[in-house]
Structure formats: C-alpha cells, structure tokens
Amino acid sequence: MIFDLANIIGLIGSAIMVVAFAYSNLAKSMNLVLFNLLNLVGAVMLGGSLMVHFNLASLALEIVWAAIALFGLVKALMARGVRT
C-alpha cells in the first residue's frame, strides 16, 4: 500500500468512524449530533479516498453510510432545536 494523501485521508476517516462506534457503545448518554457528525465526516473522508483508489462496493457502502448519518444529524439537530 502506498501512503499517499488519499490513503491517509481514508485511514483518518476510518479512525473517526471507529471512534464514533466506540462512543456509541461506551457513552452513558449519547449525543446524537456528535455521533452522526463523526460518522458523516468519516464516511465523506473515506469516500473521498475511494474516489482516488476506486472500489465500487466500498464506495457504495460509504455513500449509504453518509446518507444515514446525514439523515440522523438533521433529525438530531431538529430535535435539539425543538427542545430549546
């Protein structure tokens, strides 16, 4: 594997998604905005990496992952706005 910028960005994106997963399992009270934002950022970074080092199956997964994270983020932000 070549450690070019695309791979470094992809690895950072993967790490962010792992942090989000760990957070969802370890947090006593989960902040859904933070959780979905981490997943969205990680998926976008990993998807960007996959645009350089193309893999259709992985790119499709990251697009779906980002869409779900974006939906969850909007839902969490709307719920937060209603409560304040």
PDB file of N, CA, C and O in Angstrom, chain B, residues numbered from 101:
ATOM      1  N   MET B 101       0.837  -1.171   0.000  1.00  0.00           N
ATOM      2  CA  MET B 101       0.000   0.000   0.000  1.00  0.00           C
ATOM      3  C   MET B 101       0.885   1.238   0.000  1.00  0.00           C
ATOM      4  O   MET B 101       1.867   1.321   0.737  1.00  0.00           O
ATOM      5  N   ILE B 102       0.521   2.183  -0.830  1.00  0.00           N
ATOM      6  CA  ILE B 102       1.246   3.441  -0.923  1.00  0.00           C
ATOM      7  C   ILE B 102       0.600   4.434   0.037  1.00  0.00           C
ATOM      8  O   ILE B 102      -0.621   4.591   0.035  1.00  0.00           O
ATOM      9  N   PHE B 103       1.398   5.100   0.849  1.00  0.00           N
ATOM     10  CA  PHE B 103       0.865   6.080   1.786  1.00  0.00           C
ATOM     11  C   PHE B 103       0.829   7.457   1.132  1.00  0.00           C
ATOM     12  O   PHE B 103       1.626   8.341   1.449  1.00  0.00           O
ATOM     13  N   ASP B 104      -0.116   7.612   0.214  1.00  0.00           N
ATOM     14  CA  ASP B 104      -0.334   8.909  -0.399  1.00  0.00           C
ATOM     15  C   ASP B 104      -1.422   9.646   0.382  1.00  0.00           C
ATOM     16  O   ASP B 104      -1.972   9.111   1.344  1.00  0.00           O
ATOM     17  N   LEU B 105      -1.726  10.862  -0.034  1.00  0.00           N
ATOM     18  CA  LEU B 105      -2.702  11.678   0.677  1.00  0.00           C
ATOM     19  C   LEU B 105      -4.065  11.009   0.745  1.00  0.00           C
ATOM     20  O   LEU B 105      -4.726  11.065   1.782  1.00  0.00           O
ATOM     21  N   ALA B 106      -4.498  10.375  -0.342  1.00  0.00           N
ATOM     22  CA  ALA B 106      -5.809   9.717  -0.364  1.00  0.00           C
ATOM     23  C   ALA B 106      -5.890   8.605   0.681  1.00  0.00           C
ATOM     24  O   ALA B 106      -6.902   8.477   1.370  1.00  0.00           O
ATOM     25  N   ASN B 107      -4.842   7.809   0.803  1.00  0.00           N
ATOM     26  CA  ASN B 107      -4.845   6.736   1.801  1.00  0.00           C
ATOM     27  C   ASN B 107      -4.803   7.286   3.221  1.00  0.00           C
ATOM     28  O   ASN B 107      -5.450   6.742   4.116  1.00  0.00           O
ATOM     29  N   ILE B 108      -4.063   8.339   3.432  1.00  0.00           N
ATOM     30  CA  ILE B 108      -4.005   8.944   4.767  1.00  0.00           C
ATOM     31  C   ILE B 108      -5.374   9.495   5.155  1.00  0.00           C
ATOM     32  O   ILE B 108      -5.824   9.306   6.285  1.00  0.00           O
ATOM     33  N   ILE B 109      -6.036  10.177   4.216  1.00  0.00           N
ATOM     34  CA  ILE B 109      -7.381  10.699   4.488  1.00  0.00           C
ATOM     35  C   ILE B 109      -8.354   9.559   4.765  1.00  0.00           C
ATOM     36  O   ILE B 109      -9.180   9.655   5.672  1.00  0.00           O
ATOM     37  N   GLY B 110      -8.261   8.491   3.994  1.00  0.00           N
ATOM     38  CA  GLY B 110      -9.114   7.327   4.211  1.00  0.00           C
ATOM     39  C   GLY B 110      -8.886   6.679   5.567  1.00  0.00           C
ATOM     40  O   GLY B 110      -9.838   6.282   6.239  1.00  0.00           O
ATOM     41  N   LEU B 111      -7.633   6.573   5.964  1.00  0.00           N
ATOM     42  CA  LEU B 111      -7.329   5.992   7.277  1.00  0.00           C
ATOM     43  C   LEU B 111      -7.851   6.869   8.419  1.00  0.00           C
ATOM     44  O   LEU B 111      -8.367   6.358   9.413  1.00  0.00           O
ATOM     45  N   ILE B 112      -7.717   8.173   8.276  1.00  0.00           N
ATOM     46  CA  ILE B 112      -8.244   9.082   9.295  1.00  0.00           C
ATOM     47  C   ILE B 112      -9.770   8.966   9.346  1.00  0.00           C
ATOM     48  O   ILE B 112     -10.359   8.930  10.427  1.00  0.00           O
ATOM     49  N   GLY B 113     -10.405   8.909   8.171  1.00  0.00           N
ATOM     50  CA  GLY B 113     -11.855   8.732   8.124  1.00  0.00           C
ATOM     51  C   GLY B 113     -12.292   7.442   8.794  1.00  0.00           C
ATOM     52  O   GLY B 113     -13.274   7.426   9.536  1.00  0.00           O
ATOM     53  N   SER B 114     -11.578   6.372   8.541  1.00  0.00           N
ATOM     54  CA  SER B 114     -11.888   5.092   9.184  1.00  0.00           C
ATOM     55  C   SER B 114     -11.742   5.192  10.696  1.00  0.00           C
ATOM     56  O   SER B 114     -12.574   4.676  11.442  1.00  0.00           O
ATOM     57  N   ALA B 115     -10.681   5.858  11.146  1.00  0.00           N
ATOM     58  CA  ALA B 115     -10.456   6.021  12.585  1.00  0.00           C
ATOM     59  C   ALA B 115     -11.585   6.828  13.221  1.00  0.00           C
ATOM     60  O   ALA B 115     -12.025   6.509  14.326  1.00  0.00           O
ATOM     61  N   ILE B 116     -12.053   7.861  12.541  1.00  0.00           N
ATOM     62  CA  ILE B 116     -13.159   8.669  13.068  1.00  0.00           C
ATOM     63  C   ILE B 116     -14.416   7.816  13.211  1.00  0.00           C
ATOM     64  O   ILE B 116     -15.146   7.940  14.195  1.00  0.00           O
ATOM     65  N   MET B 117     -14.665   6.958  12.237  1.00  0.00           N
ATOM     66  CA  MET B 117     -15.847   6.094  12.307  1.00  0.00           C
ATOM     67  C   MET B 117     -15.728   5.064  13.435  1.00  0.00           C
ATOM     68  O   MET B 117     -16.723   4.732  14.080  1.00  0.00           O
ATOM     69  N   VAL B 118     -14.531   4.568  13.670  1.00  0.00           N
ATOM     70  CA  VAL B 118     -14.310   3.638  14.783  1.00  0.00           C
ATOM     71  C   VAL B 118     -14.520   4.354  16.115  1.00  0.00           C
ATOM     72  O   VAL B 118     -15.096   3.784  17.041  1.00  0.00           O
ATOM     73  N   VAL B 119     -14.056   5.597  16.215  1.00  0.00           N
ATOM     74  CA  VAL B 119     -14.277   6.391  17.429  1.00  0.00           C
ATOM     75  C   VAL B 119     -15.776   6.576  17.663  1.00  0.00           C
ATOM     76  O   VAL B 119     -16.243   6.460  18.797  1.00  0.00           O
ATOM     77  N   ALA B 120     -16.536   6.863  16.601  1.00  0.00           N
ATOM     78  CA  ALA B 120     -17.988   7.021  16.727  1.00  0.00           C
ATOM     79  C   ALA B 120     -18.635   5.731  17.217  1.00  0.00           C
ATOM     80  O   ALA B 120     -19.522   5.764  18.070  1.00  0.00           O
ATOM     81  N   PHE B 121     -18.198   4.605  16.684  1.00  0.00           N
ATOM     82  CA  PHE B 121     -18.747   3.316  17.107  1.00  0.00           C
ATOM     83  C   PHE B 121     -18.420   3.035  18.572  1.00  0.00           C
ATOM     84  O   PHE B 121     -19.282   2.600  19.336  1.00  0.00           O
ATOM     85  N   ALA B 122     -17.178   3.283  18.952  1.00  0.00           N
ATOM     86  CA  ALA B 122     -16.788   3.084  20.349  1.00  0.00           C
ATOM     87  C   ALA B 122     -17.588   4.005  21.260  1.00  0.00           C
ATOM     88  O   ALA B 122     -18.060   3.581  22.316  1.00  0.00           O
ATOM     89  N   TYR B 123     -17.743   5.260  20.858  1.00  0.00           N
ATOM     90  CA  TYR B 123     -18.523   6.226  21.633  1.00  0.00           C
ATOM     91  C   TYR B 123     -19.953   5.734  21.834  1.00  0.00           C
ATOM     92  O   TYR B 123     -20.502   5.851  22.930  1.00  0.00           O
ATOM     93  N   SER B 124     -20.558   5.183  20.782  1.00  0.00           N
ATOM     94  CA  SER B 124     -21.945   4.723  20.896  1.00  0.00           C
ATOM     95  C   SER B 124     -22.080   3.556  21.864  1.00  0.00           C
ATOM     96  O   SER B 124     -23.154   3.335  22.425  1.00  0.00           O
ATOM     97  N   ASN B 125     -21.011   2.815  22.062  1.00  0.00           N
ATOM     98  CA  ASN B 125     -21.052   1.668  22.964  1.00  0.00           C
ATOM     99  C   ASN B 125     -20.578   1.988  24.374  1.00  0.00           C
ATOM    100  O   ASN B 125     -20.876   1.242  25.306  1.00  0.00           O
ATOM    101  N   LEU B 126     -19.846   3.081  24.548  1.00  0.00           N
ATOM    102  CA  LEU B 126     -19.273   3.391  25.854  1.00  0.00           C
ATOM    103  C   LEU B 126     -19.951   4.551  26.568  1.00  0.00           C
ATOM    104  O   LEU B 126     -19.869   4.653  27.792  1.00  0.00           O
ATOM    105  N   ALA B 127     -20.613   5.415  25.831  1.00  0.00           N
ATOM    106  CA  ALA B 127     -21.205   6.612  26.437  1.00  0.00           C
ATOM    107  C   ALA B 127     -22.418   6.238  27.280  1.00  0.00           C
ATOM    108  O   ALA B 127     -23.228   5.396  26.894  1.00  0.00           O
ATOM    109  N   LYS B 128     -22.523   6.877  28.431  1.00  0.00           N
ATOM    110  CA  LYS B 128     -23.696   6.666  29.276  1.00  0.00           C
ATOM    111  C   LYS B 128     -24.903   7.392  28.694  1.00  0.00           C
ATOM    112  O   LYS B 128     -26.027   6.893  28.753  1.00  0.00           O
ATOM    113  N   SER B 129     -24.666   8.554  28.141  1.00  0.00           N
ATOM    114  CA  SER B 129     -25.710   9.344  27.492  1.00  0.00           C
ATOM    115  C   SER B 129     -25.144   9.822  26.162  1.00  0.00           C
ATOM    116  O   SER B 129     -24.195  10.604  26.120  1.00  0.00           O
ATOM    117  N   MET B 130     -25.735   9.345  25.092  1.00  0.00           N
ATOM    118  CA  MET B 130     -25.163   9.615  23.775  1.00  0.00           C
ATOM    119  C   MET B 130     -25.669  10.931  23.189  1.00  0.00           C
ATOM    120  O   MET B 130     -26.865  11.224  23.204  1.00  0.00           O
ATOM    121  N   ASN B 131     -24.725  11.711  22.676  1.00  0.00           N
ATOM    122  CA  ASN B 131     -25.025  12.936  21.949  1.00  0.00           C
ATOM    123  C   ASN B 131     -25.190  12.542  20.483  1.00  0.00           C
ATOM    124  O   ASN B 131     -24.202  12.264  19.804  1.00  0.00           O
ATOM    125  N   LEU B 132     -26.431  12.517  19.989  1.00  0.00           N
ATOM    126  CA  LEU B 132     -26.678  12.061  18.625  1.00  0.00           C
ATOM    127  C   LEU B 132     -26.109  12.994  17.571  1.00  0.00           C
ATOM    128  O   LEU B 132     -25.774  12.553  16.472  1.00  0.00           O
ATOM    129  N   VAL B 133     -25.995  14.280  17.892  1.00  0.00           N
ATOM    130  CA  VAL B 133     -25.378  15.210  16.943  1.00  0.00           C
ATOM    131  C   VAL B 133     -23.915  14.832  16.752  1.00  0.00           C
ATOM    132  O   VAL B 133     -23.453  14.711  15.618  1.00  0.00           O
ATOM    133  N   LEU B 134     -23.193  14.645  17.829  1.00  0.00           N
ATOM    134  CA  LEU B 134     -21.784  14.260  17.751  1.00  0.00           C
ATOM    135  C   LEU B 134     -21.616  12.921  17.047  1.00  0.00           C
ATOM    136  O   LEU B 134     -20.764  12.782  16.169  1.00  0.00           O
ATOM    137  N   PHE B 135     -22.415  11.949  17.423  1.00  0.00           N
ATOM    138  CA  PHE B 135     -22.323  10.615  16.842  1.00  0.00           C
ATOM    139  C   PHE B 135     -22.524  10.651  15.328  1.00  0.00           C
ATOM    140  O   PHE B 135     -21.724  10.089  14.580  1.00  0.00           O
ATOM    141  N   ASN B 136     -23.580  11.304  14.882  1.00  0.00           N
ATOM    142  CA  ASN B 136     -23.860  11.354  13.442  1.00  0.00           C
ATOM    143  C   ASN B 136     -22.863  12.229  12.691  1.00  0.00           C
ATOM    144  O   ASN B 136     -22.518  11.941  11.545  1.00  0.00           O
ATOM    145  N   LEU B 137     -22.403  13.288  13.334  1.00  0.00           N
ATOM    146  CA  LEU B 137     -21.401  14.143  12.694  1.00  0.00           C
ATOM    147  C   LEU B 137     -20.087  13.381  12.483  1.00  0.00           C
ATOM    148  O   LEU B 137     -19.476  13.480  11.419  1.00  0.00           O
ATOM    149  N   LEU B 138     -19.663  12.637  13.479  1.00  0.00           N
ATOM    150  CA  LEU B 138     -18.455  11.822  13.336  1.00  0.00           C
ATOM    151  C   LEU B 138     -18.610  10.800  12.211  1.00  0.00           C
ATOM    152  O   LEU B 138     -17.699  10.613  11.406  1.00  0.00           O
ATOM    153  N   ASN B 139     -19.761  10.146  12.160  1.00  0.00           N
ATOM    154  CA  ASN B 139     -19.996   9.167  11.098  1.00  0.00           C
ATOM    155  C   ASN B 139     -20.023   9.816   9.726  1.00  0.00           C
ATOM    156  O   ASN B 139     -19.486   9.259   8.769  1.00  0.00           O
ATOM    157  N   LEU B 140     -20.641  10.986   9.616  1.00  0.00           N
ATOM    158  CA  LEU B 140     -20.706  11.683   8.340  1.00  0.00           C
ATOM    159  C   LEU B 140     -19.320  12.116   7.875  1.00  0.00           C
ATOM    160  O   LEU B 140     -18.959  11.906   6.717  1.00  0.00           O
ATOM    161  N   VAL B 141     -18.554  12.712   8.760  1.00  0.00           N
ATOM    162  CA  VAL B 141     -17.199  13.160   8.404  1.00  0.00           C
ATOM    163  C   VAL B 141     -16.327  11.958   8.011  1.00  0.00           C
ATOM    164  O   VAL B 141     -15.606  12.008   7.014  1.00  0.00           O
ATOM    165  N   GLY B 142     -16.398  10.905   8.784  1.00  0.00           N
ATOM    166  CA  GLY B 142     -15.618   9.708   8.473  1.00  0.00           C
ATOM    167  C   GLY B 142     -15.998   9.104   7.134  1.00  0.00           C
ATOM    168  O   GLY B 142     -15.124   8.721   6.356  1.00  0.00           O
ATOM    169  N   ALA B 143     -17.294   9.014   6.855  1.00  0.00           N
ATOM    170  CA  ALA B 143     -17.757   8.432   5.594  1.00  0.00           C
ATOM    171  C   ALA B 143     -17.347   9.296   4.402  1.00  0.00           C
ATOM    172  O   ALA B 143     -16.960   8.770   3.358  1.00  0.00           O
ATOM    173  N   VAL B 144     -17.431  10.613   4.553  1.00  0.00           N
ATOM    174  CA  VAL B 144     -17.026  11.505   3.461  1.00  0.00           C
ATOM    175  C   VAL B 144     -15.527  11.390   3.208  1.00  0.00           C
ATOM    176  O   VAL B 144     -15.095  11.341   2.056  1.00  0.00           O
ATOM    177  N   MET B 145     -14.737  11.348   4.268  1.00  0.00           N
ATOM    178  CA  MET B 145     -13.290  11.214   4.098  1.00  0.00           C
ATOM    179  C   MET B 145     -12.931   9.878   3.437  1.00  0.00           C
ATOM    180  O   MET B 145     -12.112   9.830   2.518  1.00  0.00           O
ATOM    181  N   LEU B 146     -13.543   8.817   3.909  1.00  0.00           N
ATOM    182  CA  LEU B 146     -13.273   7.505   3.334  1.00  0.00           C
ATOM    183  C   LEU B 146     -13.775   7.439   1.890  1.00  0.00           C
ATOM    184  O   LEU B 146     -13.116   6.849   1.033  1.00  0.00           O
ATOM    185  N   GLY B 147     -14.930   8.036   1.617  1.00  0.00           N
ATOM    186  CA  GLY B 147     -15.444   8.086   0.252  1.00  0.00           C
ATOM    187  C   GLY B 147     -14.531   8.871  -0.666  1.00  0.00           C
ATOM    188  O   GLY B 147     -14.321   8.479  -1.814  1.00  0.00           O
ATOM    189  N   GLY B 148     -13.986   9.973  -0.177  1.00  0.00           N
ATOM    190  CA  GLY B 148     -13.027  10.739  -0.967  1.00  0.00           C
ATOM    191  C   GLY B 148     -11.797   9.927  -1.306  1.00  0.00           C
ATOM    192  O   GLY B 148     -11.283   9.995  -2.422  1.00  0.00           O
ATOM    193  N   SER B 149     -11.331   9.169  -0.348  1.00  0.00           N
ATOM    194  CA  SER B 149     -10.188   8.290  -0.589  1.00  0.00           C
ATOM    195  C   SER B 149     -10.520   7.246  -1.651  1.00  0.00           C
ATOM    196  O   SER B 149      -9.685   6.905  -2.489  1.00  0.00           O
ATOM    197  N   LEU B 150     -11.753   6.745  -1.601  1.00  0.00           N
ATOM    198  CA  LEU B 150     -12.165   5.715  -2.559  1.00  0.00           C
ATOM    199  C   LEU B 150     -12.363   6.267  -3.967  1.00  0.00           C
ATOM    200  O   LEU B 150     -12.380   5.504  -4.933  1.00  0.00           O
ATOM    201  N   MET B 151     -12.511   7.565  -4.090  1.00  0.00           N
ATOM    202  CA  MET B 151     -12.598   8.160  -5.421  1.00  0.00           C
ATOM    203  C   MET B 151     -11.233   8.115  -6.118  1.00  0.00           C
ATOM    204  O   MET B 151     -11.156   8.096  -7.346  1.00  0.00           O
ATOM    205  N   VAL B 152     -10.166   8.097  -5.326  1.00  0.00           N
ATOM    206  CA  VAL B 152      -8.809   8.006  -5.882  1.00  0.00           C
ATOM    207  C   VAL B 152      -8.423   6.545  -6.087  1.00  0.00           C
ATOM    208  O   VAL B 152      -7.919   6.164  -7.143  1.00  0.00           O
ATOM    209  N   HIS B 153      -8.665   5.744  -5.072  1.00  0.00           N
ATOM    210  CA  HIS B 153      -8.366   4.307  -5.129  1.00  0.00           C
ATOM    211  C   HIS B 153      -9.709   3.581  -5.177  1.00  0.00           C
ATOM    212  O   HIS B 153     -10.195   3.082  -4.162  1.00  0.00           O
ATOM    213  N   PHE B 154     -10.294   3.531  -6.362  1.00  0.00           N
ATOM    214  CA  PHE B 154     -11.684   3.137  -6.545  1.00  0.00           C
ATOM    215  C   PHE B 154     -11.965   1.697  -6.164  1.00  0.00           C
ATOM    216  O   PHE B 154     -11.230   0.774  -6.517  1.00  0.00           O
ATOM    217  N   ASN B 155     -13.064   1.539  -5.424  1.00  0.00           N
ATOM    218  CA  ASN B 155     -13.621   0.239  -5.092  1.00  0.00           C
ATOM    219  C   ASN B 155     -15.125   0.455  -5.006  1.00  0.00           C
ATOM    220  O   ASN B 155     -15.603   1.096  -4.070  1.00  0.00           O
ATOM    221  N   LEU B 156     -15.871  -0.067  -5.961  1.00  0.00           N
ATOM    222  CA  LEU B 156     -17.297   0.214  -6.071  1.00  0.00           C
ATOM    223  C   LEU B 156     -18.081  -0.211  -4.840  1.00  0.00           C
ATOM    224  O   LEU B 156     -18.918   0.551  -4.357  1.00  0.00           O
ATOM    225  N   ALA B 157     -17.835  -1.397  -4.324  1.00  0.00           N
ATOM    226  CA  ALA B 157     -18.588  -1.892  -3.172  1.00  0.00           C
ATOM    227  C   ALA B 157     -18.350  -1.008  -1.944  1.00  0.00           C
ATOM    228  O   ALA B 157     -19.294  -0.664  -1.232  1.00  0.00           O
ATOM    229  N   SER B 158     -17.116  -0.651  -1.705  1.00  0.00           N
ATOM    230  CA  SER B 158     -16.803   0.208  -0.560  1.00  0.00           C
ATOM    231  C   SER B 158     -17.361   1.600  -0.738  1.00  0.00           C
ATOM    232  O   SER B 158     -17.852   2.194   0.222  1.00  0.00           O
ATOM    233  N   LEU B 159     -17.298   2.137  -1.947  1.00  0.00           N
ATOM    234  CA  LEU B 159     -17.842   3.467  -2.204  1.00  0.00           C
ATOM    235  C   LEU B 159     -19.355   3.478  -2.012  1.00  0.00           C
ATOM    236  O   LEU B 159     -19.902   4.422  -1.442  1.00  0.00           O
ATOM    237  N   ALA B 160     -20.033   2.432  -2.486  1.00  0.00           N
ATOM    238  CA  ALA B 160     -21.483   2.333  -2.291  1.00  0.00           C
ATOM    239  C   ALA B 160     -21.823   2.302  -0.801  1.00  0.00           C
ATOM    240  O   ALA B 160     -22.766   2.962  -0.364  1.00  0.00           O
ATOM    241  N   LEU B 161     -21.064   1.545  -0.030  1.00  0.00           N
ATOM    242  CA  LEU B 161     -21.279   1.482   1.419  1.00  0.00           C
ATOM    243  C   LEU B 161     -21.090   2.851   2.058  1.00  0.00           C
ATOM    244  O   LEU B 161     -21.886   3.247   2.909  1.00  0.00           O
ATOM    245  N   GLU B 162     -20.067   3.569   1.668  1.00  0.00           N
ATOM    246  CA  GLU B 162     -19.805   4.887   2.260  1.00  0.00           C
ATOM    247  C   GLU B 162     -20.872   5.902   1.870  1.00  0.00           C
ATOM    248  O   GLU B 162     -21.205   6.778   2.667  1.00  0.00           O
ATOM    249  N   ILE B 163     -21.412   5.801   0.667  1.00  0.00           N
ATOM    250  CA  ILE B 163     -22.500   6.698   0.257  1.00  0.00           C
ATOM    251  C   ILE B 163     -23.737   6.446   1.113  1.00  0.00           C
ATOM    252  O   ILE B 163     -24.373   7.389   1.583  1.00  0.00           O
ATOM    253  N   VAL B 164     -24.076   5.179   1.313  1.00  0.00           N
ATOM    254  CA  VAL B 164     -25.233   4.845   2.161  1.00  0.00           C
ATOM    255  C   VAL B 164     -24.959   5.268   3.601  1.00  0.00           C
ATOM    256  O   VAL B 164     -25.840   5.820   4.260  1.00  0.00           O
ATOM    257  N   TRP B 165     -23.755   5.016   4.094  1.00  0.00           N
ATOM    258  CA  TRP B 165     -23.380   5.370   5.462  1.00  0.00           C
ATOM    259  C   TRP B 165     -23.496   6.881   5.664  1.00  0.00           C
ATOM    260  O   TRP B 165     -24.024   7.337   6.679  1.00  0.00           O
ATOM    261  N   ALA B 166     -23.006   7.649   4.704  1.00  0.00           N
ATOM    262  CA  ALA B 166     -23.074   9.110   4.788  1.00  0.00           C
ATOM    263  C   ALA B 166     -24.521   9.593   4.741  1.00  0.00           C
ATOM    264  O   ALA B 166     -24.888  10.519   5.464  1.00  0.00           O
ATOM    265  N   ALA B 167     -25.338   8.976   3.902  1.00  0.00           N
ATOM    266  CA  ALA B 167     -26.745   9.373   3.803  1.00  0.00           C
ATOM    267  C   ALA B 167     -27.482   9.123   5.114  1.00  0.00           C
ATOM    268  O   ALA B 167     -28.259   9.964   5.565  1.00  0.00           O
ATOM    269  N   ILE B 168     -27.241   7.977   5.717  1.00  0.00           N
ATOM    270  CA  ILE B 168     -27.871   7.667   7.003  1.00  0.00           C
ATOM    271  C   ILE B 168     -27.378   8.631   8.079  1.00  0.00           C
ATOM    272  O   ILE B 168     -28.173   9.121   8.881  1.00  0.00           O
ATOM    273  N   ALA B 169     -26.089   8.904   8.103  1.00  0.00           N
ATOM    274  CA  ALA B 169     -25.525   9.834   9.086  1.00  0.00           C
ATOM    275  C   ALA B 169     -26.089  11.241   8.885  1.00  0.00           C
ATOM    276  O   ALA B 169     -26.387  11.933   9.858  1.00  0.00           O
ATOM    277  N   LEU B 170     -26.237  11.665   7.637  1.00  0.00           N
ATOM    278  CA  LEU B 170     -26.799  12.985   7.353  1.00  0.00           C
ATOM    279  C   LEU B 170     -28.250  13.065   7.815  1.00  0.00           C
ATOM    280  O   LEU B 170     -28.656  14.055   8.423  1.00  0.00           O
ATOM    281  N   PHE B 171     -29.026  12.035   7.532  1.00  0.00           N
ATOM    282  CA  PHE B 171     -30.410  11.973   7.999  1.00  0.00           C
ATOM    283  C   PHE B 171     -30.465  12.040   9.524  1.00  0.00           C
ATOM    284  O   PHE B 171     -31.253  12.798  10.089  1.00  0.00           O
ATOM    285  N   GLY B 172     -29.627  11.248  10.184  1.00  0.00           N
ATOM    286  CA  GLY B 172     -29.595  11.250  11.652  1.00  0.00           C
ATOM    287  C   GLY B 172     -29.159  12.583  12.215  1.00  0.00           C
ATOM    288  O   GLY B 172     -29.681  13.028  13.238  1.00  0.00           O
ATOM    289  N   LEU B 173     -28.201  13.228  11.556  1.00  0.00           N
ATOM    290  CA  LEU B 173     -27.726  14.534  12.009  1.00  0.00           C
ATOM    291  C   LEU B 173     -28.828  15.579  11.903  1.00  0.00           C
ATOM    292  O   LEU B 173     -29.050  16.347  12.839  1.00  0.00           O
ATOM    293  N   VAL B 174     -29.517  15.610  10.770  1.00  0.00           N
ATOM    294  CA  VAL B 174     -30.616  16.565  10.596  1.00  0.00           C
ATOM    295  C   VAL B 174     -31.709  16.305  11.628  1.00  0.00           C
ATOM    296  O   VAL B 174     -32.227  17.244  12.231  1.00  0.00           O
ATOM    297  N   LYS B 175     -32.058  15.053  11.832  1.00  0.00           N
ATOM    298  CA  LYS B 175     -33.081  14.679  12.810  1.00  0.00           C
ATOM    299  C   LYS B 175     -32.673  15.105  14.222  1.00  0.00           C
ATOM    300  O   LYS B 175     -33.487  15.644  14.971  1.00  0.00           O
ATOM    301  N   ALA B 176     -31.422  14.864  14.577  1.00  0.00           N
ATOM    302  CA  ALA B 176     -30.928  15.242  15.909  1.00  0.00           C
ATOM    303  C   ALA B 176     -30.897  16.746  16.089  1.00  0.00           C
ATOM    304  O   ALA B 176     -31.243  17.247  17.158  1.00  0.00           O
ATOM    305  N   LEU B 177     -30.486  17.478  15.056  1.00  0.00           N
ATOM    306  CA  LEU B 177     -30.459  18.943  15.141  1.00  0.00           C
ATOM    307  C   LEU B 177     -31.868  19.520  15.236  1.00  0.00           C
ATOM    308  O   LEU B 177     -32.098  20.480  15.971  1.00  0.00           O
ATOM    309  N   MET B 178     -32.802  18.944  14.504  1.00  0.00           N
ATOM    310  CA  MET B 178     -34.182  19.412  14.572  1.00  0.00           C
ATOM    311  C   MET B 178     -34.771  19.138  15.954  1.00  0.00           C
ATOM    312  O   MET B 178     -35.472  19.987  16.505  1.00  0.00           O
ATOM    313  N   ALA B 179     -34.500  17.983  16.510  1.00  0.00           N
ATOM    314  CA  ALA B 179     -34.997  17.653  17.854  1.00  0.00           C
ATOM    315  C   ALA B 179     -34.395  18.562  18.903  1.00  0.00           C
ATOM    316  O   ALA B 179     -35.068  18.953  19.857  1.00  0.00           O
ATOM    317  N   ARG B 180     -33.133  18.897  18.731  1.00  0.00           N
ATOM    318  CA  ARG B 180     -32.456  19.790  19.667  1.00  0.00           C
ATOM    319  C   ARG B 180     -33.054  21.189  19.577  1.00  0.00           C
ATOM    320  O   ARG B 180     -33.209  21.860  20.597  1.00  0.00           O
ATOM    321  N   GLY B 181     -33.389  21.635  18.371  1.00  0.00           N
ATOM    322  CA  GLY B 181     -33.975  22.953  18.180  1.00  0.00           C
ATOM    323  C   GLY B 181     -35.366  23.068  18.778  1.00  0.00           C
ATOM    324  O   GLY B 181     -35.751  24.132  19.263  1.00  0.00           O
ATOM    325  N   VAL B 182     -36.116  21.985  18.746  1.00  0.00           N
ATOM    326  CA  VAL B 182     -37.470  21.983  19.298  1.00  0.00           C
ATOM    327  C   VAL B 182     -37.431  22.054  20.821  1.00  0.00           C
ATOM    328  O   VAL B 182     -38.300  22.669  21.439  1.00  0.00           O
ATOM    329  N   ARG B 183     -36.446  21.439  21.413  1.00  0.00           N
ATOM    330  CA  ARG B 183     -36.360  21.353  22.876  1.00  0.00           C
ATOM    331  C   ARG B 183     -35.877  22.650  23.529  1.00  0.00           C
ATOM    332  O   ARG B 183     -36.141  22.864  24.713  1.00  0.00           O
ATOM    333  N   THR B 184     -35.186  23.510  22.803  1.00  0.00           N
ATOM    334  CA  THR B 184     -34.633  24.710  23.420  1.00  0.00           C
ATOM    335  C   THR B 184     -35.608  25.850  23.435  1.00  0.00           C
ATOM    336  O   THR B 184     -35.286  26.932  23.924  1.00  0.00           O
TER     337      THR B 184
END
